Amino acid sequence: MDEHKPRSIISRMSFVLASMNSNSNSGKDALIDLIGGTAGGTACVYVGQPLDTVKVKMQTFPTIYSKGMVYCLMDTFRKDGIRRGLYAGTLPALAANISENAVLFAAYGICQKLVAFVTGQKVSEMGPLQNACSGFCAGFFSSLTLCPTELVKCRLQAMREMSTISAGAGNGSVGAKVHIGPWGLCRQIFRDEGFKGFFHGLTSTFAREMPGYFCFFGGYEVSRYLLTPEGKTKEEIGPLRTVLCGGIGGVILWTAIFPTDVVKSRIQINKLNITLLACMRDIYQKEGIMALYTGLGPTVIRTFPATGALFLAYEYTKKALHELFD
């Protein structure tokens, strides 16, 4: 009996060490995904911010910008310039995208492992549908970080138009704060609405992000599968194909969720206390179905290079870090 004890002890120690190594690898993978998502989010903002500003303005003020994307772009540039106009809200946009994508890609990696465990597969063997389900789950966690920062970004982008409307209604107090900064606006929101004011539109954000990231990661993975040359893996498709696949995923994402995004923007900017469906029904009844797609043009044009840059930065940052630590 005693002669078997050393083997038993060694077996248990080996199991514990293997478990520790596995946990260590999971932690390392999550950290790498976090850093990769941060790099991707930064690239996405700087590439796409001007047309994101146009998109938000067209969604929220369709009557002011009924002449279309080019008019909105030139009017914003002429009246507010590049920094205060086209790149308005860049700081909260960076905070939003960096926090969202860092959490999104870290959660995506963890959700991939969970889906792989449930389906009895390895992560590397998962198909587009399993990866899309992982993206759906990850969207829940990214929404919690995205909602407050995107609320601030959207209100900064629409500040001049809101000030003009308020002045026209006889409220001159807002007009004096046309150029309020991110921190000033945060203080104003906290003072007027409390901490919960930063999560105004959270339900709409969930409704947009979770199905959106199902489409996003699904479209990206399907594109990678179709564009992988024979005899190579999807990690070897190169930077150009990575940008193309990221752009396709982004276009599929926004085309699928755009009506929800229009509703979210209006709820957050106009401080509406109504449900997602009630707001969508109100827009449809008063403005027609096409109002739910106002701003889709600049969004699609922005999304292709922006999400292409996001995935390029994410994939190659991740690859470099794995080579560094492995």
TITIVEX-385480 format. One record per residue (C-alpha): residue number from 1; residue in three letters; y, x, z. Coordinates in steps of 0.001 Angstrom, whole numbers, padded with zeros to 6 digits. Last residue first. Layout:
<pts>
+-----+---------+---------+---------+---------+
| num | residuo |      py |      px |      pz |
+-----+---------+---------+---------+---------+
| NUM |     ALA |       Y |       X |       Z |
...
+-----+---------+---------+---------+---------+
</pts>
This chain:
<pts>
+-----+---------+---------+---------+---------+
| num | residuo |      py |      px |      pz |
+-----+---------+---------+---------+---------+
| 326 |     ASP |  031941 |  005496 | -025880 |
| 325 |     PHE |  035477 |  005580 | -024429 |
| 324 |     LEU |  037513 |  006971 | -027336 |
| 323 |     GLU |  035400 |  005483 | -030115 |
| 322 |     HIS |  035567 |  002081 | -028410 |
| 321 |     LEU |  039331 |  002482 | -028029 |
| 320 |     ALA |  039814 |  003313 | -031716 |
| 319 |     LYS |  037692 |  000326 | -032819 |
| 318 |     LYS |  039566 | -002064 | -030534 |
| 317 |     THR |  042930 | -000820 | -031790 |
| 316 |     TYR |  041580 | -001141 | -035343 |
| 315 |     GLU |  040368 | -004724 | -034881 |
| 314 |     TYR |  043409 | -005967 | -032963 |
| 313 |     ALA |  046093 | -004327 | -035121 |
| 312 |     LEU |  044478 | -005572 | -038339 |
| 311 |     PHE |  043801 | -008969 | -036766 |
| 310 |     LEU |  047441 | -009461 | -035799 |
| 309 |     ALA |  048817 | -007992 | -039040 |
| 308 |     GLY |  046796 | -010536 | -041043 |
| 307 |     THR |  047940 | -013167 | -038571 |
| 306 |     ALA |  051563 | -012346 | -039393 |
| 305 |     PRO |  051055 | -011741 | -043138 |
| 304 |     PHE |  049415 | -015142 | -043713 |
| 303 |     THR |  051202 | -017054 | -040983 |
| 302 |     ARG |  054766 | -016683 | -042184 |
| 301 |     ILE |  054210 | -018264 | -045610 |
| 300 |     VAL |  052013 | -020956 | -044036 |
| 299 |     THR |  054613 | -021683 | -041356 |
| 298 |     PRO |  057523 | -021598 | -043802 |
| 297 |     GLY |  055839 | -024356 | -045846 |
| 296 |     LEU |  054517 | -026416 | -042902 |
| 295 |     GLY |  058065 | -027010 | -041609 |
| 294 |     THR |  057877 | -030806 | -041668 |
| 293 |     TYR |  054187 | -031770 | -041693 |
| 292 |     LEU |  054352 | -034532 | -039077 |
| 291 |     ALA |  057471 | -035833 | -040830 |
| 290 |     MET |  055246 | -036406 | -043883 |
| 289 |     ILE |  053544 | -039330 | -042136 |
| 288 |     GLY |  056691 | -041434 | -041933 |
| 287 |     GLU |  059978 | -041055 | -040057 |
| 286 |     LYS |  060224 | -043977 | -037599 |
| 285 |     GLN |  056613 | -045202 | -037382 |
| 284 |     TYR |  054978 | -041770 | -037813 |
| 283 |     ILE |  057334 | -040049 | -035355 |
| 282 |     ASP |  056721 | -042789 | -032745 |
| 281 |     ARG |  052944 | -042621 | -033253 |
| 280 |     MET |  052962 | -038847 | -032749 |
| 279 |     CYS |  055085 | -039210 | -029602 |
| 278 |     ALA |  052747 | -041864 | -028177 |
| 277 |     LEU |  049685 | -039781 | -029080 |
| 276 |     LEU |  051004 | -036657 | -027322 |
| 275 |     THR |  052051 | -038605 | -024247 |
| 274 |     ILE |  055630 | -039296 | -023227 |
| 273 |     ASN |  058092 | -037561 | -020944 |
| 272 |     LEU |  060244 | -035998 | -023656 |
| 271 |     LYS |  062140 | -032830 | -022726 |
| 270 |     ASN |  063774 | -032689 | -026203 |
| 269 |     ILE |  062669 | -029089 | -026772 |
| 268 |     GLN |  059212 | -029353 | -025188 |
| 267 |     ILE |  058213 | -032798 | -026474 |
| 266 |     ARG |  059663 | -032077 | -029920 |
| 265 |     SER |  057847 | -028749 | -030275 |
| 264 |     LYS |  054552 | -030212 | -029037 |
| 263 |     VAL |  054754 | -033107 | -031522 |
| 262 |     VAL |  055335 | -030762 | -034454 |
| 261 |     ASP |  052490 | -028533 | -033209 |
| 260 |     THR |  050103 | -031493 | -033072 |
| 259 |     PRO |  050970 | -032352 | -036675 |
| 258 |     PHE |  050339 | -028693 | -037634 |
| 257 |     ILE |  046860 | -028340 | -036156 |
| 256 |     ALA |  044574 | -028133 | -039197 |
| 255 |     THR |  047021 | -026515 | -041634 |
| 254 |     TRP |  048039 | -024077 | -038909 |
| 253 |     LEU |  044533 | -022816 | -038159 |
| 252 |     ILE |  043337 | -022717 | -041782 |
| 251 |     VAL |  046399 | -020619 | -042704 |
| 250 |     GLY |  045770 | -018256 | -039783 |
| 249 |     GLY |  042089 | -017757 | -040611 |
| 248 |     ILE |  042966 | -017001 | -044239 |
| 247 |     GLY |  045587 | -014461 | -043148 |
| 246 |     GLY |  043132 | -012765 | -040792 |
| 245 |     CYS |  040539 | -012557 | -043584 |
| 244 |     LEU |  043096 | -011023 | -045971 |
| 243 |     VAL |  044337 | -008543 | -043355 |
| 242 |     THR |  040734 | -007492 | -042619 |
| 241 |     ARG |  040014 | -007234 | -046373 |
| 240 |     LEU |  042909 | -004794 | -046739 |
| 239 |     PRO |  042002 | -002811 | -043597 |
| 238 |     GLY |  038355 | -002063 | -044447 |
| 237 |     ILE |  035212 | -004233 | -044657 |
| 236 |     GLU |  033214 | -001997 | -042308 |
| 235 |     GLU |  033147 | -004171 | -039165 |
| 234 |     LYS |  031588 | -006974 | -041260 |
| 233 |     THR |  028544 | -004753 | -041790 |
| 232 |     LYS |  027649 | -002944 | -045002 |
| 231 |     GLY |  024705 | -003018 | -047433 |
| 230 |     GLU |  026274 | -005612 | -049693 |
| 229 |     PRO |  030033 | -005777 | -049319 |
| 228 |     THR |  031413 | -008048 | -046544 |
| 227 |     LEU |  033888 | -010495 | -048100 |
| 226 |     LEU |  031881 | -013682 | -047528 |
| 225 |     TYR |  031001 | -012846 | -043906 |
| 224 |     ARG |  034536 | -011696 | -043144 |
| 223 |     SER |  035926 | -014936 | -044582 |
| 222 |     VAL |  033473 | -017024 | -042539 |
| 221 |     GLU |  034459 | -015028 | -039423 |
| 220 |     TYR |  038193 | -015541 | -039936 |
| 219 |     GLY |  037835 | -019240 | -040757 |
| 218 |     GLY |  035698 | -019844 | -037654 |
| 217 |     PHE |  038033 | -017766 | -035503 |
| 216 |     PHE |  041037 | -019826 | -036521 |
| 215 |     CYS |  039325 | -023221 | -036944 |
| 214 |     PHE |  037893 | -023169 | -033394 |
| 213 |     TYR |  041190 | -021581 | -032374 |
| 212 |     GLY |  043067 | -024656 | -033546 |
| 211 |     PRO |  040646 | -027067 | -031906 |
| 210 |     MET |  041515 | -025434 | -028550 |
| 209 |     GLU |  045158 | -024506 | -029170 |
| 208 |     ARG |  046735 | -027737 | -030385 |
| 207 |     ALA |  045327 | -030295 | -027961 |
| 206 |     PHE |  045669 | -027776 | -025117 |
| 205 |     THR |  049329 | -027209 | -026071 |
| 204 |     SER |  049942 | -030949 | -026269 |
| 203 |     THR |  048540 | -031307 | -022743 |
| 202 |     LEU |  050779 | -028442 | -021596 |
| 201 |     GLY |  053925 | -030071 | -023048 |
| 200 |     HIS |  056140 | -029370 | -020022 |
| 199 |     PHE |  054427 | -026498 | -018237 |
| 198 |     PHE |  057643 | -024591 | -017498 |
| 197 |     GLY |  059092 | -027778 | -015991 |
| 196 |     LYS |  056319 | -027700 | -013369 |
| 195 |     PHE |  058216 | -024916 | -011620 |
| 194 |     GLY |  061261 | -027135 | -011057 |
| 193 |     GLU |  062967 | -029294 | -013668 |
| 192 |     ASP |  066711 | -028639 | -013352 |
| 191 |     ARG |  066798 | -025413 | -011327 |
| 190 |     PHE |  063593 | -023956 | -012809 |
| 189 |     ILE |  064691 | -024831 | -016339 |
| 188 |     GLN |  068153 | -023322 | -015763 |
| 187 |     ARG |  066692 | -020154 | -014224 |
| 186 |     CYS |  064383 | -019761 | -017212 |
| 185 |     LEU |  067328 | -020364 | -019567 |
| 184 |     GLY |  069311 | -017606 | -017879 |
| 183 |     TRP |  066313 | -015283 | -018117 |
| 182 |     PRO |  065812 | -015966 | -021829 |
| 181 |     GLY |  069507 | -015654 | -022720 |
| 180 |     ILE |  072215 | -018305 | -023004 |
| 179 |     HIS |  074027 | -018022 | -026304 |
| 178 |     VAL |  074870 | -021709 | -026770 |
| 177 |     LYS |  075806 | -022034 | -023108 |
| 176 |     ALA |  079334 | -023430 | -023486 |
| 175 |     GLY |  077966 | -026097 | -025807 |
| 174 |     VAL |  075758 | -027421 | -023068 |
| 173 |     SER |  078676 | -028482 | -020900 |
| 172 |     GLY |  080455 | -030336 | -023675 |
| 171 |     ASN |  078559 | -033583 | -023286 |
| 170 |     GLY |  080333 | -036165 | -025424 |
| 169 |     ALA |  077378 | -037187 | -027585 |
| 168 |     GLY |  078613 | -034944 | -030387 |
| 167 |     ALA |  078718 | -032050 | -027934 |
| 166 |     SER |  075099 | -032733 | -026981 |
| 165 |     ILE |  074017 | -032792 | -030642 |
| 164 |     THR |  075859 | -029532 | -031349 |
| 163 |     SER |  074371 | -027854 | -028261 |
| 162 |     MET |  070871 | -028981 | -029244 |
| 161 |     GLU |  071410 | -027510 | -032716 |
| 160 |     ARG |  072662 | -024206 | -031290 |
| 159 |     MET |  069820 | -023891 | -028764 |
| 158 |     ALA |  066904 | -024646 | -031115 |
| 157 |     GLN |  065450 | -021127 | -031138 |
| 156 |     LEU |  066170 | -020706 | -027426 |
| 155 |     ARG |  064412 | -024003 | -026657 |
| 154 |     CYS |  061373 | -022965 | -028726 |
| 153 |     LYS |  061079 | -019558 | -027029 |
| 152 |     VAL |  061395 | -020996 | -023506 |
| 151 |     LEU |  058632 | -023549 | -024206 |
| 150 |     GLU |  056558 | -020819 | -025846 |
| 149 |     THR |  056657 | -018756 | -022658 |
| 148 |     PRO |  055645 | -021630 | -020386 |
| 147 |     CYS |  052839 | -022984 | -022653 |
| 146 |     LEU |  051263 | -019697 | -023749 |
| 145 |     THR |  049707 | -018446 | -020515 |
| 144 |     LEU |  047809 | -021652 | -019716 |
| 143 |     SER |  047089 | -022261 | -023395 |
| 142 |     SER |  045285 | -018895 | -023684 |
| 141 |     PHE |  042664 | -020065 | -021179 |
| 140 |     PHE |  041792 | -023273 | -023033 |
| 139 |     GLY |  041868 | -021522 | -026420 |
| 138 |     ALA |  039032 | -019221 | -025292 |
| 137 |     CYS |  036641 | -022193 | -025291 |
| 136 |     PHE |  037498 | -023126 | -028890 |
| 135 |     GLY |  037337 | -019461 | -029954 |
| 134 |     SER |  033796 | -019157 | -028591 |
| 133 |     CYS |  032863 | -022316 | -030508 |
| 132 |     ALA |  034240 | -020690 | -033690 |
| 131 |     ASN |  032173 | -017572 | -032979 |
| 130 |     GLN |  029034 | -019713 | -032696 |
| 129 |     LEU |  029902 | -021486 | -035961 |
| 128 |     PRO |  030680 | -018210 | -037776 |
| 127 |     GLY |  027254 | -016720 | -036976 |
| 126 |     MET |  026187 | -014712 | -033942 |
| 125 |     GLU |  023997 | -011628 | -034491 |
| 124 |     SER |  026485 | -009088 | -033095 |
| 123 |     VAL |  026881 | -011202 | -029957 |
| 122 |     LYS |  023120 | -011050 | -029385 |
| 121 |     GLN |  021310 | -014351 | -029427 |
| 120 |     GLY |  019639 | -016746 | -026967 |
| 119 |     THR |  021951 | -019660 | -027795 |
| 118 |     VAL |  023261 | -020033 | -024233 |
| 117 |     PHE |  023504 | -016240 | -023698 |
| 116 |     ALA |  025269 | -015732 | -027047 |
| 115 |     VAL |  027699 | -018543 | -026171 |
| 114 |     LEU |  028469 | -016820 | -022844 |
| 113 |     LYS |  028832 | -013396 | -024471 |
| 112 |     GLN |  031159 | -014864 | -027105 |
| 111 |     CYS |  033099 | -016605 | -024322 |
| 110 |     ILE |  033726 | -013216 | -022667 |
| 109 |     GLY |  034952 | -011692 | -025937 |
| 108 |     TYR |  037101 | -014744 | -026661 |
| 107 |     ALA |  038536 | -014667 | -023128 |
| 106 |     ALA |  039753 | -011080 | -023704 |
| 105 |     PHE |  040942 | -012080 | -027186 |
| 104 |     LEU |  042842 | -015115 | -025933 |
| 103 |     VAL |  044208 | -013504 | -022752 |
| 102 |     ALA |  045739 | -010589 | -024682 |
| 101 |     ASN |  046635 | -012950 | -027521 |
| 100 |     GLU |  048467 | -015416 | -025302 |
|  99 |     SER |  050146 | -012814 | -023097 |
|  98 |     ILE |  051294 | -010747 | -026078 |
|  97 |     ASN |  052219 | -013803 | -028122 |
|  96 |     ALA |  054177 | -015579 | -025410 |
|  95 |     ALA |  055882 | -012481 | -023981 |
|  94 |     LEU |  056754 | -011349 | -027502 |
|  93 |     ALA |  058012 | -014850 | -028308 |
|  92 |     PRO |  059891 | -014841 | -024989 |
|  91 |     LEU |  061679 | -011662 | -026135 |
|  90 |     THR |  062010 | -012807 | -029753 |
|  89 |     GLY |  063684 | -016092 | -028819 |
|  88 |     ALA |  066304 | -015814 | -031520 |
|  87 |     TYR |  065126 | -013411 | -034244 |
|  86 |     LEU |  066431 | -015495 | -037152 |
|  85 |     GLY |  069592 | -016494 | -035314 |
|  84 |     ARG |  070864 | -014368 | -032434 |
|  83 |     ARG |  069419 | -011121 | -033851 |
|  82 |     ILE |  069668 | -011895 | -037563 |
|  81 |     GLY |  072967 | -013754 | -037925 |
|  80 |     ASP |  073954 | -016974 | -036167 |
|  79 |     LYS |  075916 | -019032 | -038699 |
|  78 |     ARG |  075009 | -017365 | -042001 |
|  77 |     PHE |  071451 | -016412 | -041015 |
|  76 |     THR |  070698 | -019875 | -039628 |
|  75 |     ASP |  072168 | -021564 | -042713 |
|  74 |     MET |  070247 | -019174 | -045016 |
|  73 |     LEU |  066872 | -019875 | -043372 |
|  72 |     CYS |  067467 | -023619 | -043052 |
|  71 |     TYR |  068557 | -023856 | -046707 |
|  70 |     VAL |  065520 | -021831 | -047832 |
|  69 |     MET |  063133 | -024023 | -045806 |
|  68 |     GLY |  064265 | -027436 | -046993 |
|  67 |     LYS |  067265 | -029608 | -047753 |
|  66 |     SER |  066349 | -031987 | -044897 |
|  65 |     TYR |  067482 | -029354 | -042399 |
|  64 |     ILE |  069834 | -031444 | -040240 |
|  63 |     THR |  067703 | -034580 | -040654 |
|  62 |     PRO |  064443 | -032792 | -039826 |
|  61 |     PHE |  065835 | -031369 | -036542 |
|  60 |     THR |  062781 | -030571 | -034348 |
|  59 |     GLN |  060223 | -029593 | -036966 |
|  58 |     MET |  062742 | -027916 | -039280 |
|  57 |     LYS |  064212 | -025878 | -036414 |
|  56 |     VAL |  060779 | -024807 | -035142 |
|  55 |     LYS |  059617 | -023728 | -038628 |
|  54 |     VAL |  062811 | -021790 | -039350 |
|  53 |     THR |  062409 | -019872 | -036081 |
|  52 |     ASP |  058763 | -019156 | -036986 |
|  51 |     LEU |  060034 | -017914 | -040344 |
|  50 |     PRO |  062177 | -015288 | -038643 |
|  49 |     GLN |  059450 | -014375 | -036057 |
|  48 |     GLY |  056540 | -013581 | -038423 |
|  47 |     VAL |  056211 | -009815 | -038827 |
|  46 |     TYR |  057711 | -008813 | -035485 |
|  45 |     VAL |  055748 | -011464 | -033622 |
|  44 |     CYS |  052318 | -010786 | -035179 |
|  43 |     ALA |  052512 | -007026 | -034594 |
|  42 |     THR |  053151 | -007566 | -030881 |
|  41 |     GLY |  050335 | -010111 | -030580 |
|  40 |     GLY |  047859 | -007780 | -032281 |
|  39 |     ALA |  048655 | -004866 | -029984 |
|  38 |     THR |  048280 | -007085 | -026912 |
|  37 |     GLY |  045044 | -008581 | -028284 |
|  36 |     GLY |  043618 | -005074 | -028715 |
|  35 |     ILE |  044589 | -004173 | -025147 |
|  34 |     LEU |  042864 | -007289 | -023748 |
|  33 |     ASP |  039824 | -006836 | -026009 |
|  32 |     ILE |  039520 | -003248 | -024735 |
|  31 |     LEU |  039791 | -004459 | -021140 |
|  30 |     ALA |  037142 | -007144 | -021729 |
|  29 |     ASP |  034810 | -004586 | -023344 |
|  28 |     LYS |  035283 | -002186 | -020400 |
|  27 |     GLY |  034526 | -004954 | -017911 |
|  26 |     SER |  031414 | -005970 | -019829 |
|  25 |     ASN |  030329 | -002315 | -020064 |
|  24 |     SER |  030766 | -001880 | -016308 |
|  23 |     ASN |  028804 | -005065 | -015654 |
|  22 |     SER |  025952 | -003744 | -017840 |
|  21 |     ASN |  026093 | -000351 | -016132 |
|  20 |     MET |  025983 | -002028 | -012727 |
|  19 |     SER |  023030 | -004162 | -013834 |
|  18 |     ALA |  021195 | -001095 | -015162 |
|  17 |     LEU |  021877 |  000728 | -011908 |
|  16 |     VAL |  020544 | -002224 | -009886 |
|  15 |     PHE |  017405 | -002490 | -012035 |
|  14 |     SER |  016770 |  001254 | -011827 |
|  13 |     MET |  017190 |  001118 | -008050 |
|  12 |     ARG |  014696 | -001741 | -007854 |
|  11 |     SER |  012161 |  000121 | -009987 |
|  10 |     ILE |  012633 |  003287 | -007940 |
|   9 |     ILE |  012072 |  001362 | -004696 |
|   8 |     SER |  008931 | -000292 | -006058 |
|   7 |     ARG |  007624 |  003032 | -007372 |
|   6 |     PRO |  008274 |  004648 | -004005 |
|   5 |     LYS |  006543 |  001753 | -002213 |
|   4 |     HIS |  003315 |  001828 | -004233 |
|   3 |     GLU |  001831 |  004693 | -002284 |
|   2 |     ASP |  002392 |  002790 |  000958 |
|   1 |     MET |  000000 |  000000 |  000000 |
+-----+---------+---------+---------+---------+
</pts>
